[in-house]
Amino acid sequence: MTGRIALKEFVARLILEMMPIAISRRIVIINNISIDIVIETDEEKFLQVLEKLMMGTIRSSQNSCIRISAEVDDDRTFITIKDNNSNYSGYISGKMNKVESIVNAIGGKIYFEFNNRHSITIMLCLYQPVNTALKFAG
Protein backbone atom coordinates (compact mmCIF):
# COMPACT_ATOMS: atom_id res chain seq x y z
CA MET A 1 0.00 0.00 0.00
CA THR A 2 1.37 3.38 -1.02
CA GLY A 3 1.92 5.77 1.82
CA ARG A 4 4.13 8.54 3.14
CA ILE A 5 7.20 7.31 4.95
CA ALA A 6 9.34 9.35 7.35
CA LEU A 7 12.58 7.83 6.14
CA LYS A 8 14.82 8.30 9.20
CA GLU A 9 12.26 6.70 11.54
CA PHE A 10 11.56 3.89 9.07
CA VAL A 11 15.26 3.03 8.78
CA ALA A 12 15.76 3.37 12.56
CA ARG A 13 13.07 0.72 13.19
CA LEU A 14 14.69 -1.58 10.64
CA ILE A 15 18.12 -1.11 12.23
CA LEU A 16 16.68 -1.91 15.64
CA GLU A 17 15.27 -5.21 14.31
CA MET A 18 18.64 -6.13 12.80
CA MET A 19 20.73 -5.06 15.78
CA PRO A 20 21.15 -8.55 17.36
CA ILE A 21 22.79 -10.02 14.26
CA ALA A 22 24.80 -6.83 13.67
CA ILE A 23 26.16 -6.94 17.23
CA SER A 24 27.05 -10.62 16.91
CA ARG A 25 29.11 -9.76 13.81
CA ARG A 26 30.65 -6.67 15.48
CA ILE A 27 28.98 -4.27 13.06
CA VAL A 28 28.03 -0.68 13.82
CA ILE A 29 25.12 0.76 11.81
CA ILE A 30 24.84 4.53 11.55
CA ASN A 31 21.63 6.22 10.38
CA ASN A 32 22.75 9.49 8.74
CA ILE A 33 19.36 10.24 7.20
CA SER A 34 17.98 13.70 7.82
CA ILE A 35 14.84 13.73 9.94
CA ASP A 36 13.00 15.86 7.38
CA ILE A 37 13.04 13.45 4.41
CA VAL A 38 9.65 11.95 3.59
CA ILE A 39 8.99 9.66 0.63
CA GLU A 40 5.81 8.29 -0.86
CA THR A 41 6.00 4.69 -2.00
CA ASP A 42 4.65 1.20 -1.41
CA GLU A 43 5.69 0.68 2.22
CA GLU A 44 5.62 -3.13 2.10
CA LYS A 45 7.77 -3.39 -1.04
CA PHE A 46 10.13 -0.68 0.18
CA LEU A 47 10.56 -2.59 3.45
CA GLN A 48 11.34 -5.79 1.49
CA VAL A 49 14.04 -3.98 -0.49
CA LEU A 50 15.69 -2.37 2.53
CA GLU A 51 15.51 -5.60 4.56
CA LYS A 52 17.18 -7.58 1.78
CA LEU A 53 19.89 -4.98 1.20
CA MET A 54 20.60 -4.44 4.89
CA MET A 55 20.54 -8.13 5.80
CA GLY A 56 22.78 -8.94 2.83
CA THR A 57 25.21 -6.25 3.90
CA ILE A 58 25.24 -7.45 7.51
CA ARG A 59 25.62 -11.13 6.60
CA SER A 60 28.51 -10.41 4.27
CA SER A 61 30.41 -8.26 6.78
CA GLN A 62 32.37 -8.64 9.96
CA ASN A 63 33.95 -5.91 12.10
CA SER A 64 32.60 -3.11 9.96
CA CYS A 65 30.66 0.13 9.91
CA ILE A 66 27.55 0.46 7.76
CA ARG A 67 26.31 3.99 7.06
CA ILE A 68 22.88 4.77 5.65
CA SER A 69 22.17 8.21 4.22
CA ALA A 70 19.65 9.85 1.90
CA GLU A 71 19.15 12.98 -0.12
CA VAL A 72 16.41 14.43 -2.26
CA ASP A 73 17.26 15.94 -5.64
CA ASP A 74 14.38 17.22 -7.78
CA ASP A 75 12.12 14.22 -8.46
CA ARG A 76 14.52 11.60 -7.08
CA THR A 77 15.37 10.31 -3.63
CA PHE A 78 18.78 8.69 -3.27
CA ILE A 79 19.25 6.23 -0.41
CA THR A 80 22.84 5.09 0.07
CA ILE A 81 24.17 2.16 2.10
CA LYS A 82 27.95 2.10 2.52
CA ASP A 83 29.90 -0.72 4.15
CA ASN A 84 33.65 -0.49 4.73
CA ASN A 85 34.31 -4.25 5.03
CA SER A 86 32.07 -6.36 2.84
CA ASN A 87 32.18 -9.52 0.76
CA TYR A 88 28.79 -8.61 -0.66
CA SER A 89 29.50 -9.54 -4.29
CA GLY A 90 28.78 -13.24 -3.65
CA TYR A 91 25.44 -12.39 -2.05
CA ILE A 92 24.40 -10.16 -4.95
CA SER A 93 24.66 -12.86 -7.60
CA GLY A 94 21.90 -14.89 -5.93
CA LYS A 95 19.64 -12.07 -4.74
CA MET A 96 20.01 -9.24 -7.25
CA ASN A 97 17.18 -10.21 -9.61
CA LYS A 98 14.63 -10.43 -6.81
CA VAL A 99 15.66 -7.09 -5.27
CA GLU A 100 15.89 -5.37 -8.64
CA SER A 101 12.38 -6.46 -9.65
CA ILE A 102 10.92 -5.08 -6.40
CA VAL A 103 12.83 -1.81 -6.86
CA ASN A 104 11.48 -1.52 -10.41
CA ALA A 105 7.95 -2.14 -9.10
CA ILE A 106 8.21 0.86 -6.77
CA GLY A 107 9.61 3.10 -9.49
CA GLY A 108 13.33 3.02 -8.87
CA LYS A 109 16.76 1.78 -9.82
CA ILE A 110 19.51 0.18 -7.79
CA TYR A 111 23.25 0.55 -8.25
CA PHE A 112 26.17 -1.30 -6.67
CA GLU A 113 29.76 -0.08 -6.53
CA PHE A 114 32.60 -2.26 -5.24
CA ASN A 115 36.17 -1.27 -4.62
CA ASN A 116 39.34 -3.26 -4.08
CA ARG A 117 39.30 -2.87 -0.30
CA HIS A 118 36.13 -4.89 0.19
CA SER A 119 33.88 -1.90 0.58
CA ILE A 120 30.56 -1.50 -1.14
CA THR A 121 28.22 1.35 -1.87
CA ILE A 122 24.62 0.53 -2.68
CA MET A 123 22.50 3.34 -4.06
CA LEU A 124 18.76 3.06 -4.30
CA CYS A 125 17.23 5.77 -6.47
CA LEU A 126 13.46 6.30 -6.24
CA TYR A 127 11.79 8.42 -8.88
CA GLN A 128 8.87 10.39 -7.54
CA PRO A 129 6.87 13.46 -8.49
CA VAL A 130 8.40 16.59 -7.00
CA ASN A 131 5.46 17.08 -4.63
CA THR A 132 5.92 13.66 -2.99
CA ALA A 133 9.71 13.52 -2.54
CA LEU A 134 9.62 16.18 0.15
CA LYS A 135 12.28 17.71 2.29
CA PHE A 136 10.57 19.86 4.86
CA ALA A 137 12.18 23.05 6.14
CA GLY A 138 13.01 22.70 9.82
N, C-alpha and C positions, 0 to 999 in steps of 0.2 A: 504494500500500500504506500503510495506516494505521500510524503509528509515533509515538514520542515524539521531539520536536524541541527541542533546546536552542536557543532562539530567537536569542540574541545571536551564537552561533557560526554558525548557519545564515545569518543576515543578513551576518555578516562575510565568509563565503565568497562570497556573492553580490556584495557590494561589491567584493571583490578581482577577481572576473571582469569587472566593469564599469568598473574603474578606468581602463583605457586610453582609453575613449571619454569618461569623465568628465574626465580630465586634458586631453584635446584640446579640450574645451569650457570649460575653466577652472572646473570644478565641484568643490566640496569636499563629501564625503559623510560625515556624522557618525552613528555608531551609538551612540545613547543608550539602548539596551536593557539592562536589568539582567541580569546574568549568571545570575540564579536563576530566570528565567522559562522554563518548559517547557510546550509544548503537545502535544496529541495530535491528529493530523489526517493526511490523506492527503498524504504528503511530496511526491509528484510533482505533484499538483494545486496544492498550496500554493506550490511552487517556480514553477510556471507563472504563478500570480497575481502573486507578488512580482517575477518577472522582467519581466512585462508592465508593471506599475506603475512599477517603477524605470526600465526602459528608456524608457518613455514620458516620465517626468519628466526624465530626462537629455537625451533628444533634443529636448525642447521648452524647454530652458533653455540659458543661456549666462551665464558669470560669476555663478554663484549658489552657495548653500549648501543642501544637502538634509539634513534631519535625520530620522532614523528612531528612533521610541521605541515603547514598549509598556507596557501595564499590565494587570493582572488584577483584575477586579471580579466577585465571586461566580462565576457560571457563564459569564462572557464574558471574552475576551481582546481588547483593543483595540490594534491596531497602527496607528501614525500615521506618515505620510510628509508632511513639510512642505518646501516649496520656496519661497524668497523671490523668485524671478525666473523665472516660468514662463509659457509660452503654451500650456499643456496643454489648454485647452478644445477646440482643433481636433483634437487627438489623440483625445480622449475620444469624440467623435461616431462615429469609425470603429471603435473598439476596445471600447467600453463593454459591448456585448451579450456579447461573447465572455468578457471578464473576469467580468462579473456572473454568467454561467451557471456558470463554474468555482467562483466564490465560493459560490454557492447549493449546488453539489454537495458542498462541504466543510462545509456548515452555517453559513454566515455571511452577512453583508450588507456592502455597500461604500457609502461616502458620500464625496462630493466637495464641497468648499467653496472658492469662488473669491472673491478680493476685488479691488478696483479697482487695486491696485498690482501686478498680475500675480503674486500669490502664490497658492499652492494648498495646501490641506490635504486629504489623502486618508486616510480612516479605514476600516480593515478590522476588522470586528467578527466574531469567531468565537465561536459558542455551543458550549459544551462542558459536560459534567457537572462538578460541582464538584471531583470527585476527579481529573480529568485536566487541568484548567487550574491547574497548580500553581505556587506561588511558594514556593520552599524557603527556610527560615530559614538565614541565613549561619552 
